[in-house]
Amino acid sequence: MKDAIAKILLVDDEPDILEIVSYNLKNEGYQVFTAENGKEGVQKAKKKKPDLIILDVMMPIMDGIEACEQIRKIPELDHTIITFLTARGEDYSMIAGFDAGADDYIAKPIKPRVLVSKVKSLLRRNTMPKGDEGNIVKIGDLVIDKDQYKIIFKKEEIILPRKEFELLSLLTSKPGKVFKREEILDVVWGNEVIVGGRTIDVHIRKLREKLGDDSFKTVKGVGYKYVK
């Protein structure tokens, strides 16, 4: 997939947002489709199979959180990136978005050039070659299948949202190593992506809920590490 032919679905109930964001993304050569509510967004996602979906949270008929949950249940869209674009930046709103399966969270207002840069960074993640080695990692009761984006923990298969999976993959790539917060942001979110430090904390909390507290250690003021 090249950026110039990448398909982007923009879902927002504000006509001005649809117009401005669509205009700037089309100028970069992307194919842009729009929807005015979550229900229409789910329908268009099924039909268009976009590479990236940009969702508002607060919308009529079906909000962005529910739309994200429904999209994540569609097998054909397993590798579609979902990011929220919303003025609601509270922690509880971010957590709800990540819980629903979102990969990222963009706060409005955002300058068009910065948004375009972020979109490029998100799409670039889908173009990176994964290589042949180390695609299956086994650490104790944990098995990570990097090709299928799934894990098996204590003989139970678990499907993680993209960013949780990639954060886990990074930490388990070198058990015992302390990964600095800056390094985590750079590798998992990309150095062009603007996210807050709380984003890492939210994802670590979700991993602890699913895989237990013992394996994820916080090094205060530095970052996180995975221990066997």
N, C-alpha and C positions, 0 to 999 in steps of 0.2 A: 504493500500500500504506500503510495506516495502522497505527500501532503496535498499536491495539486488536485488529486482526484478523490481525496478523502470526503466522506459523506458525514455531514453534521446535522443533527436534529435539534432545533431550538424550541423549547416549550415554555411559553410565558403568556400571561393574560394581559400584558401591557403592550399595546400596539407600537408605542415608541421604542420600547426595548427590542421588539422583534425587528423593527425597521432598521434601527441603528446597528445592532449586532449583526444582522443578516448582511447589511451593506458592507461592513468592514470585513466580514469573513469571505463574502463572495469576491471582494477585491483581491483577496489572497489566493483565489482560484479554487476555493472549496465549493462542493455542492451543498447547498443549505436548504433544509426543509423546515417548515415551522408548524407549530400547533398552539392553540390558544388555551388549552386546559389539559390536565393529566390524562383524561380518558382518550382524547384525540391523540395525545402524545404516544400512548401505548399502542394505539391502532397504527399510527404512522411508523412507529419503531418496528412493528411486526412486518409491515409492508416494505419499508425502505432499507431495513437492516443497516443503520448508520454505524460509523466507526466511533463517533462521539455523540453523546446526548448531553445537552445543557438544559437543566431543569430549574424552574422557579419552585419555591416551596409553597407559598400561599397562592392557590388558584381555585377557581370555581369548579363545580362538578366533581373533580377528583384532584386532590392536592399532589404536590410533587413527591412526598414521602410514599404515599400509596402507589403512585405511578412507578416509582423506582422499584418498590417491592414486586409489582406485577412484571415489570420488565426483566427483573433478575430471575424470574421463573421460566423465562423463554429460552430454551436451550440454544437456539440459533444466535442468541445475543450474548452468549457467555463471555466473549472477548470485547464486547462493546464497553467503552469507557463512559461512565456516568459522573457528571459533576454538577453540583448545585450552584446556581447564580442567584443570590438572594440578598436582600437587605437585612435579613434576620441572622445576626452573627452570634447569638447567645450560645453558650456551651450546650444547653439542652437541645437546641435545634440542630447543632452540628452532630451531636451524638445520635439523634434520631435519624439523620441523614446517613451516617455511616452504618448504623444498624440496619437500615433498609437496603444497604448494598452499594452505596455511592463510593466512588473512588477519590473524590476531591470535593472541595467546597470553596467557592469564590464569592467574596463579599462585594455587594454593590454599595456605593458607586465604584466603578473601575474604568480607567481610561481605555478607550478602544485599542490603542497600540499595546497596552499591557495585557489586555484580554487576548489579543491575537497572539502575542508572545507565549502566553500560558497555553493556549490551544495548541500551538505548534509543539510545545514541550510535552503536553499530554499525548498527542498523536505520535510523537517520536518514540514513545515507549512501545508502541505496537510495531514499530519498524526495526527495533533492535534485535539482531540475531541472538538467539539464546545459546547456540553452540550445542555440541553433542555430549560433552562430558559433564558429569555431576548433575544430570537431570533428575536422578532419584537419590535422595539423601535419607539415610537411616541413622537416627540417634535415639537409642533406647526404645521406648514405646512409640516414637514418632517417625513416620515415613512421609517424606515430602516428594510429590511427583510434580516436577516443574513443567513438564510437557502438558499435563492435563489440568494444571492449576488446582490440585486437590491434595489433601493430606489424609493420612490414616493415623489416628491416635488411639492407642489401646484397642486396636482391631476395629475401630469404628471410623467410617469415612466421614470427613467433614469438609464442606465446601466453604471456603473463606472468601469474603470480598477481596477484590484485587489488591488493594493497598495493604490489607492485613496479611495477605499471602506473601507479598513482596517484602514486607517488613520482617516477617518470620524467616523468609529465605535468607535475608541479609544477616540477621542475628545468628542463625544456625550455620551459616557458611564458615564461621570461625568461633565455635563454642568457647566461652571463657573470655573472649576478647571484648573489651569495652568499646562500643561504637559511640562516638561523640554525636551529639544532637545535630551538629552541622553536617556531619557525614551522612547520617540517616536521611536528613532532608534532601541532600544532594542526590543520593543514590535512589531513594524511593520516590521522591516527588520531583526531582529534577532541579537543577540550579537556577532555572528560569521561572520556576513556579513559586508563587508568593503564598505561603501558608504560615500560620502562627505556630509557636512552640507547643501549644495545647493540642494541636493535631496529632503529634506523636503520642502524647500522653493518653489521648482517647483511644488510639489504636492499640497501645500496649494494654490498656485496661480490658479491651475486648478480647485480646489474645489470652490474657490471664483468666478471664471468665470461661473461655473454651478449653484451655489447655492446662489450667492450674497456675497458682501463684509462684510455685517453687522454682520454675525454670527461668523466670524473667526477673532479673535483678536490676534495681535502680542504683546508679552511682551518682549521688547528689552533685549537682553542678556540672556534671560531665555528660552522662548519657545512660545507655542500657547495655546489658549483656545477657546472653543465653547460657545457662549452665546445665550440664547433663544431670 
